[in-house]
Structures are given as C-alpha cells and as structure tokens.
Amino acid sequence: MRRSRFPWIAVLLAAVMVGACGGPRPPVATPQPPPEPGAFPSATAPPTAKPPDPPPLPADDPVTTTALLPWADKPIEEINGPNSPLKPVYFAYDSDQIDEAARQVLAANAEVLRTYGTWVITVEGHCDERGTAEYNLALGDRRALSARTYLISLGIPAERLRTVSYGKEFPFDPAHTETAWTMNRRAHFMLTSK
C-alpha cells in the first residue's frame, strides 16, 4: 500500500513557518532624548571660527598694480630716469671685477627683475675719460659682461639681459676729477622693453 506524502510536507512546512515567526527579532531603534538647551549656538551668537580670507586680487587689478608693483604702469622713459629702480654698479680704475658693493647692488637689481618678470634690460659698460677710445670700449664691454654674468648667476634669464659698451662717450659727470671719474666707471642698467 502506498502512503501519501502530503501529511509529511504539511508538517514540515508548518515547522518552518513556526521557526520563522518565533525566531529572534531585529533590534528596534530607541528614540534619543532631545538636546539640552544651549547645546547649539543661537543664530545671534558670534561665529567661533575665523572667516576665510578673501581671494587674492588679480595681477592686473589697479590696486595691486599701484600698491605692489609701483613701476608696472610707468613709461620706460620714467623707469630709466634718475629715480630708476635699477641702480648702477661702479668699478675700480682699469677693472671689470665685481666687488662686494657691486654684488649688493646687483642683488637688489635682480630682485627688481624678478618682480617685473617681463622686463628686458641693456647693461651699458662705461669708463672714465682716461685711455684710448678703443681700450675704453673693450673695458666697457668687459664691465657690462661682468654685471650680466653676475645677474645670470642670481637666476635672471640670459635672454632678458643685453650688453653694450659706450667706453668713455657718455660720462655721468663730465668734470676732469677723480670724483667724476669714479662716477663714470660703471655698468648702467637701461630698460629696453617691458
């Protein structure tokens, strides 16, 4: 005789259902108590954190140009005038050597050239009136090259530095004294383009 499988399936199904319903329940979130008064700053309380700094002004802003870059808007003629930010370097008699005073001036000039990164300058070599024109042209050339080389050693790109020698042709002081000659032995810096 053949038995029916139905009762066994029904019993098994009932056992599964009872096990599913009677098993452990998932945890239930318990509500948290409300925060105590004063836990959050009120809308009228001053902020405790420093506000962010304003963004920097663009380089072409008139305030930046005049305050931080006072020579940026000046014409080349004014920059090359008596109050030029580029100062001359003086040399000893018959010398093209850069001494300590010249190094300090060249360092200041290099800082100006770094500030105004598009400026191209010509370093002029000058001499006093003693000696022949040919000798002084060669000496002026060596002086201009010495100043240029030192500026390059300070990180100024070579393509921004040109040289020319005027020998004894354009003295600062036309007098025939030692004081005038001292002023005339120089490397002079002229802005040629911005």
C-alpha positions as CSV (number, residue, x, y, z in Angstrom):
1,M,0.0,0.0,0.0
2,R,1.1,3.4,-0.9
3,R,1.3,6.2,1.6
4,S,0.6,9.8,0.9
5,R,3.4,12.3,1.2
6,F,1.0,15.2,1.8
7,P,1.0,14.9,5.6
8,W,4.7,15.0,5.9
9,I,5.0,18.0,3.6
10,A,2.4,19.8,5.6
11,V,4.2,19.1,8.9
12,L,7.5,20.2,7.5
13,L,6.0,23.4,6.1
14,A,4.3,24.2,9.5
15,A,7.6,23.6,11.3
16,V,9.5,26.1,9.0
17,M,6.8,28.7,9.4
18,V,6.8,28.4,13.2
19,G,10.5,28.7,13.3
20,A,10.5,31.8,11.1
21,C,7.9,33.5,13.2
22,G,9.2,32.6,16.5
23,G,12.9,33.4,15.9
24,P,14.8,36.4,17.2
25,R,13.5,39.8,16.1
26,P,15.8,42.6,14.8
27,P,16.7,45.3,17.2
28,V,14.4,48.3,17.3
29,A,15.9,51.8,17.5
30,T,15.2,53.6,20.7
31,P,14.5,57.3,20.5
32,Q,17.1,59.7,21.9
33,P,16.2,62.4,24.3
34,P,16.1,66.0,22.9
35,P,19.4,68.0,23.3
36,E,19.7,70.2,26.3
37,P,19.1,73.9,25.9
38,G,22.3,75.8,24.9
39,A,23.9,72.8,23.2
40,F,23.8,74.6,19.8
41,P,24.9,78.2,19.2
42,S,22.0,80.6,18.7
43,A,21.5,82.5,15.5
44,T,22.7,85.7,17.2
45,A,25.8,84.3,18.7
46,P,29.1,85.3,17.1
47,P,30.8,82.7,15.0
48,T,33.7,80.9,16.7
49,A,35.7,80.2,13.6
50,K,37.7,82.8,11.6
51,P,36.0,83.6,8.3
52,P,38.0,82.6,5.2
53,D,40.4,85.2,3.8
54,P,39.2,87.0,0.7
55,P,40.6,85.7,-2.6
56,P,43.8,87.4,-3.9
57,L,43.4,90.3,-6.2
58,P,44.2,89.5,-9.9
59,A,47.6,90.7,-11.1
60,D,46.0,93.3,-13.5
61,D,43.9,94.8,-10.7
62,P,44.7,98.6,-10.4
63,V,45.1,98.3,-6.6
64,T,47.6,95.5,-6.9
65,T,49.5,97.3,-9.7
66,T,49.9,100.6,-7.9
67,A,50.5,99.2,-4.4
68,L,52.6,96.2,-5.0
69,L,54.1,96.9,-8.4
70,P,54.7,100.7,-8.5
71,W,56.7,100.6,-11.7
72,A,54.3,98.4,-13.7
73,D,52.3,101.3,-15.3
74,K,55.2,103.7,-15.7
75,P,56.6,104.5,-19.1
76,I,60.0,103.2,-20.0
77,E,61.4,106.8,-20.0
78,E,60.4,107.3,-16.4
79,I,61.8,103.9,-15.3
80,N,65.1,104.8,-16.9
81,G,65.1,108.2,-15.2
82,P,67.1,109.4,-12.2
83,N,64.8,107.5,-9.8
84,S,65.1,104.2,-11.6
85,P,64.7,101.1,-9.5
86,L,67.7,99.7,-11.4
87,K,70.9,101.1,-9.8
88,P,74.3,101.4,-11.5
89,V,77.3,99.4,-10.4
90,Y,80.7,101.1,-10.1
91,F,84.2,99.7,-10.8
92,A,87.7,100.4,-9.7
93,Y,90.1,102.1,-12.0
94,D,91.0,99.8,-15.0
95,S,88.9,96.9,-13.6
96,D,85.9,94.9,-14.5
97,Q,85.8,93.0,-11.2
98,I,82.5,92.9,-9.2
99,D,83.3,93.9,-5.6
100,E,81.1,93.5,-2.5
101,A,79.3,96.8,-3.0
102,A,78.6,95.9,-6.6
103,R,77.3,92.4,-5.6
104,Q,74.7,94.1,-3.2
105,V,73.5,96.5,-5.9
106,L,73.3,93.6,-8.4
107,A,71.3,91.5,-5.9
108,A,68.8,94.4,-5.5
109,N,68.6,94.8,-9.3
110,A,68.0,91.1,-9.7
111,E,65.1,91.3,-7.2
112,V,63.6,94.1,-9.3
113,L,63.9,92.0,-12.4
114,R,62.3,89.0,-10.7
115,T,59.4,91.3,-9.6
116,Y,58.9,92.6,-13.2
117,G,59.4,89.3,-15.0
118,T,58.9,90.6,-18.5
119,W,61.4,93.4,-18.4
120,V,64.4,93.2,-20.8
121,I,67.4,95.4,-19.9
122,T,70.5,96.5,-21.6
123,V,73.6,96.6,-19.4
124,E,75.8,99.5,-20.6
125,G,79.5,99.5,-19.9
126,H,81.1,102.9,-19.3
127,C,84.6,104.1,-18.5
128,D,86.2,107.4,-17.4
129,E,88.0,109.6,-19.9
130,R,91.5,108.3,-19.4
131,G,92.8,105.8,-22.0
132,T,92.2,105.5,-25.7
133,A,88.7,105.1,-27.2
134,E,89.4,101.6,-28.3
135,Y,90.8,100.5,-24.9
136,N,87.8,102.0,-23.1
137,L,85.3,100.4,-25.5
138,A,86.9,97.0,-24.7
139,L,86.9,97.7,-20.9
140,G,83.3,98.9,-21.0
141,D,82.3,95.7,-22.7
142,R,84.0,93.6,-20.0
143,R,82.3,95.6,-17.3
144,A,78.9,95.1,-18.9
145,L,79.5,91.4,-19.4
146,S,80.7,91.1,-15.7
147,A,77.4,92.6,-14.5
148,R,75.4,90.5,-16.8
149,T,77.2,87.3,-15.8
150,Y,76.6,88.1,-12.1
151,L,72.8,88.7,-12.7
152,I,72.6,85.4,-14.6
153,S,74.3,83.7,-11.6
154,L,71.5,85.1,-9.5
155,G,68.9,83.4,-11.7
156,I,68.0,86.1,-14.2
157,P,67.5,84.5,-17.6
158,A,70.2,85.4,-20.1
159,E,67.7,86.3,-22.8
160,R,66.5,89.2,-20.7
161,L,70.0,90.8,-20.5
162,R,71.7,92.6,-23.3
163,T,75.0,94.4,-23.2
164,V,76.6,97.3,-25.0
165,S,79.8,99.3,-24.4
166,Y,80.0,103.1,-24.7
167,G,83.6,103.4,-23.4
168,K,84.1,107.0,-22.4
169,E,81.5,108.6,-24.6
170,F,78.6,109.2,-22.1
171,P,80.0,110.2,-18.7
172,F,77.7,110.7,-15.7
173,D,79.9,113.6,-14.7
174,P,81.9,115.5,-17.4
175,A,84.4,117.0,-14.9
176,H,88.0,116.1,-15.0
177,T,88.4,115.0,-11.4
178,E,88.8,111.7,-9.5
179,T,85.3,112.1,-8.1
180,A,83.8,112.4,-11.7
181,W,86.0,109.5,-12.9
182,T,84.7,107.3,-10.1
183,M,81.1,108.0,-11.1
184,N,81.9,107.3,-14.8
185,R,83.4,103.9,-14.3
186,R,80.1,102.0,-14.2
187,A,77.7,99.4,-15.5
188,H,74.4,101.2,-16.1
189,F,71.1,99.5,-16.5
190,M,68.5,100.6,-19.0
191,L,65.1,99.1,-19.5
192,T,64.6,98.4,-23.2
193,S,61.3,96.6,-23.2
194,K,58.5,95.6,-20.8
